Amino acid sequence: ESMWETLEHLAPRRIGHGVGSIKDPALLAYLREHEIHLEVCPSCNVYVFHRRYEMYSDHPVDALYNAGISVSVNSDVRTLVPVKPDEQYEQLHQVFGWGKEQFLQCNLNALNAAFVPEPVKEQLVGRLLQGYST
């Protein structure tokens, strides 16, 4: 409900967390259709908010990604969850089998949703593609 309310009143291009949207097929369709980006923080959701997801494998990041939702993987609340981005990626690899393809796409999603001028995005996309091609 809070996601629908946010979308209705604020019309955001990106939303922090938003993982609860996995429970609402209509909301997923809306997010996909309107290309609304979700900044997802799996470790935070698991380690800080235990009531939400008991284990890392319960987290819907993989289901959101596979549903075609624009997601990026982020760190959050570093003082409570001292997980670095590379550690977050390693967990996604171990638990969901993610590899370069998924990580590149998540980073491209993040750049597409970034609040920076297009020339900066283009430059960063080039650097990402070059980095992932090695």
Secondary structure per residue as TSV (DSSP state, phi and psi in degrees):
chain	resnum	aa	ss	phi	psi
A	1	E	-	360.0	-41.3
A	2	S	H	-66.6	-32.2
A	3	M	H	-66.1	-46.2
A	4	W	H	-61.1	-41.5
A	5	E	H	-63.0	-43.5
A	6	T	H	-61.6	-45.3
A	7	L	H	-63.7	-39.6
A	8	E	H	-68.9	-44.1
A	9	H	H	-93.0	-26.6
A	10	L	H	-113.4	-19.4
A	11	A	-	48.0	55.9
A	12	P	-	-74.0	158.5
A	13	R	S	-95.1	-19.2
A	14	R	E	-148.4	152.9
A	15	I	E	-136.8	133.4
A	16	G	E	-74.4	132.5
A	17	H	-	67.2	-111.1
A	18	G	-	75.6	15.8
A	19	V	G	-69.0	-20.4
A	20	G	G	-65.1	-14.9
A	21	S	G	-63.3	-17.4
A	22	I	G	-60.7	-22.5
A	23	K	G	-81.6	-9.0
A	24	D	-	-124.9	99.6
A	25	P	H	-56.5	-36.1
A	26	A	H	-66.3	-38.3
A	27	L	H	-66.9	-42.3
A	28	L	H	-59.5	-43.4
A	29	A	H	-62.0	-40.6
A	30	Y	H	-65.4	-45.8
A	31	L	H	-60.0	-42.7
A	32	R	H	-67.1	-48.1
A	33	E	H	-61.8	-39.5
A	34	H	T	-95.9	5.8
A	35	E	T	51.2	48.8
A	36	I	-	-90.6	125.5
A	37	H	E	-87.6	139.0
A	38	L	E	-110.0	126.1
A	39	E	E	-89.4	106.3
A	40	V	E	-104.3	136.8
A	41	C	-	-127.8	77.9
A	42	P	H	-55.4	-46.0
A	43	S	H	-61.5	-39.5
A	44	C	H	-62.7	-46.4
A	45	N	H	-62.8	-32.1
A	46	V	H	-85.0	-49.2
A	47	Y	H	-86.2	-26.0
A	48	V	T	-97.3	-41.9
A	49	F	-	-108.7	68.8
A	50	H	T	-56.2	-31.2
A	51	R	T	-67.9	-21.3
A	52	R	T	-78.6	-52.7
A	53	Y	-	-138.4	120.5
A	54	E	S	-66.7	-44.8
A	55	M	S	-129.0	159.0
A	56	Y	G	-57.5	-37.6
A	57	S	G	-67.2	-16.4
A	58	D	G	-81.4	-15.1
A	59	H	-	-67.9	139.0
A	60	P	T	-83.7	10.2
A	61	V	H	-55.7	-41.8
A	62	D	H	-67.3	-41.8
A	63	A	H	-65.4	-39.2
A	64	L	H	-63.3	-46.5
A	65	Y	H	-59.1	-48.4
A	66	N	H	-69.2	-19.5
A	67	A	T	-83.2	-0.1
A	68	G	T	83.6	17.5
A	69	I	-	-81.8	139.6
A	70	S	-	-73.5	109.0
A	71	V	E	-125.5	153.1
A	72	S	E	-130.0	155.0
A	73	V	E	-104.3	125.4
A	74	N	-	-131.1	166.8
A	75	S	-	-98.7	153.3
A	76	D	-	-151.9	149.6
A	77	V	-	49.1	55.9
A	78	R	T	-57.6	-24.6
A	79	T	T	-72.4	-27.3
A	80	L	T	-97.4	-32.9
A	81	V	-	-126.6	89.1
A	82	P	-	-77.5	56.0
A	83	V	-	-100.9	122.0
A	84	K	-	-82.1	158.5
A	85	P	H	-52.7	-40.7
A	86	D	H	-66.2	-32.9
A	87	E	H	-70.7	-37.6
A	88	Q	H	-61.9	-43.9
A	89	Y	H	-63.4	-41.3
A	90	E	H	-61.8	-40.8
A	91	Q	H	-64.6	-41.7
A	92	L	H	-63.3	-38.0
A	93	H	H	-65.2	-48.1
A	94	Q	H	-65.7	-43.7
A	95	V	H	-84.2	-42.7
A	96	F	H	-111.2	-2.2
A	97	G	-	73.9	21.8
A	98	W	-	-66.7	146.7
A	99	G	-	-135.2	-160.6
A	100	K	H	-53.9	-41.8
A	101	E	H	-57.5	-48.9
A	102	Q	H	-68.1	-41.8
A	103	F	H	-67.0	-40.7
A	104	L	H	-62.1	-47.1
A	105	Q	H	-61.1	-42.2
A	106	C	H	-62.0	-39.8
A	107	N	H	-69.7	-37.8
A	108	L	H	-65.4	-38.7
A	109	N	H	-59.4	-45.5
A	110	A	H	-62.0	-43.0
A	111	L	H	-64.8	-41.3
A	112	N	H	-60.5	-34.7
A	113	A	H	-90.9	-3.0
A	114	A	S	-68.8	148.5
A	115	F	S	-91.8	63.7
A	116	V	S	-133.8	156.7
A	117	P	-	-60.8	150.9
A	118	E	H	-54.2	-41.6
A	119	P	H	-60.2	-34.6
A	120	V	H	-68.5	-43.6
A	121	K	H	-58.5	-46.1
A	122	E	H	-60.2	-42.3
A	123	Q	H	-63.7	-44.3
A	124	L	H	-68.8	-36.2
A	125	V	H	-61.4	-43.2
A	126	G	H	-58.6	-43.4
A	127	R	H	-66.4	-39.8
A	128	L	H	-63.0	-48.3
A	129	L	H	-60.7	-39.5
A	130	Q	H	-65.5	-45.0
A	131	G	H	-64.1	-38.6
A	132	Y	H	-78.9	-15.5
A	133	S	T	-80.5	-10.5
A	134	T	-	-87.5	360.0
